[in-house]
Amino acid sequence: MIVSPLRIPGCLKIFPKVMVDERGDFIKTFVESEFQRNNLLTVFKEEYFSRSYKGVLRGMHFQIPPFEYVKIVSCLSGSVRDVLLDIRIGSPTYGDFEILELNGNEAISLYLPAGIAHGFISLSEVAVVSYKVNTEYAPEFDCGILWNSFGLDWGLEKPIISTRDEGFISFNDFKSPFRYKAG
């Protein structure tokens, strides 16, 4: 397992150990000792996945304190354009976003600290995205940033998006409760 920092502080790309033979692939996505060696959380409270058709946009999601979460995201099948938005006051990348392509063939995971809004758009006919979070879902603390309010061109004029996601507050109107902690 290789852990590599992204441009946004605290966000990491995790390259799993992949074993390939004539039967296919075997991919080890979590090793507690490797996570501990890299000072990453090892206890998660929920794990779930979504299936999204081509052109579906999900985002930009997070939970606010006291139910904020660290999130691990992986694309298990298909491909997505994954987007991270830093909403931590005081961060050197506050308001900046980072775009990565995730797909089931590479099996790369993203490790996102609290204060990162997350979303993606499905590029394949069907994309399966897995999530692990360190807090349980708390509907009254569930939040999001409006997908088209922070300067990103998603590459689609009319994505398929939920009413919930269309109703999120714009980035400029959002009063962030997140504070960046260096180191």
N, C-alpha and C positions, 0 to 999 in steps of 0.2 A: 504494500500500500504506500502510495506516494501522496503527500499533502503539499499543495502549492498555493501560495497566497494570490488572491485576485487584486485588482486595483483598489477596490473599496476595502478599507481596513476591516479585518476580522472575517471577511468572506474568503472562503477557501474552496479550492477544487480538489476533490479526492479521487485519485486514480486507484481503483481496486486491483487486487491480484486476480488475473484472468488466466485460467488454465484451459488450453484448447487441445482437443484430440479428435480422432475420427468420429466420435459421437456428438461433438459440438463443444459448447463452452461451459465452464463451471466458474462462477464469479463470486469471490468472497468480498462482500461489501462492508462488513463490520468486524473488527477485531478489537476487543476492549483494550488490550495492552497497547495497541498502536494508537488508538484514540487518546488514551491517557498520556502516552509519550509525547503527543502533539498538543497536550493541554485542552482536549476537546471533551465535551460532555459525553457521558456513556449511559445515562439513564434517560429514557424517553417514555412518555406517558401515553402517547397515541401514535398509531401508524395507520395510514390510509392511502388510497390511490384513486386517481380519476382517469376516466376514459374520455377523450375529447376527439371530436371529428375535425377534419381539415377546416381551418379558418376560425375555429373556436378560440376566443381570447378569454383567459381567466386571470383576474388581477385587478388591482394590485393589493394583495392581502397581507394582513398582520393582525395581531391582537395587542391591545394596549395594556399597560400595567394596571393591576398587579398580575395579569395573566399573559404577559408578553412571552414569546417563546423563541428558542433557538430551533432552527428548522434544517433538516437535511432533505434535499430534493434530488430525485433521480428519474431519468426517463428510462422505463423498462422496455418499451416497445414503440416503434415509430420515431418521430423527431419533433422537437419543439424549439422555438426561439425563446429562450428563458431570459427574463429581465429582472434585475435587482435595482432597487431605488433606495439610496441612503436617506433616511429621515431622522437621523440622530443629530440633534443640536450640538454644535462644536466639532463635528467630524470634519476633517479636511476635505471630504468628498460629499458633504451635506448637499442634497438636491441633485447630485450626479447619479447617473444610471450606468449600468454595465449590462451588455448583451452577450449571451453565450448560446451556442447551439448545443443541445443535449440530444442524444439518441440512444436507442437500445443497443446498438452495436458496440459503442465505446464504453457504456456502463459507468460513465463518470458521474459522481455525485457532487452537489454543492452544499457546503456547510455555511449557514447564514446566521449571524448573531441577531439578538433582539434589536429592533430598530431598523430592520431592512424590510421594505415592502417588496413582495414577490409576485410575479405574474408570468404568464407565457402565452404564446399563440401556437396552436398546433399546425405543423407544416406537412404532416403525413395524413393519409386517409383516416387513420386512427392512431392516437398517441396515448400511451399509458404512462402516467407520471405518479411516482411514489413519494410520500412525505412521511417524515418522522418529526415529531415535535415533543418538547420537554414539558409542556403543560397541557392539560386537557382543554378541550373546546369550551369556551365561556361565551355564549351568544351576546351577552350584554357588553363584552369587551372586544368583540369581533369588529374589525374596522378595515378600511381600505382607502386608497387614493384613486381618484378617477383616472382611468387608463390613458386618456388623451390630454392630460393637464400638466405634464412635466417635460414636454418638448421631444418626445420620442416618436419617430415615424415607424409605426409597426409594420408597414409594408402592405397593408390592406385598407381599402377605403371603407368597407363595411364588414368588419369582423362579426362573428356570431358571439353575442355577449349577453349575459343574464341581466334581468331588470335590476337585481341587487347591485351588480358591479357597475351598471350605468348610473346608479344613484349615489355613488361614493362622492365625497367632498373633493374639490380640486386641490392640487398640491399647494397653490398659493394661499388658500383659505384654511389649510390644515395647521393646527397649533400642536406641534409635536410634544409629547410627554417624554420622549426618549432623549437621553444625554449620552454623548460619546465619552467613553472611558478608554484612554490610550493604554496600550500595552496589554 
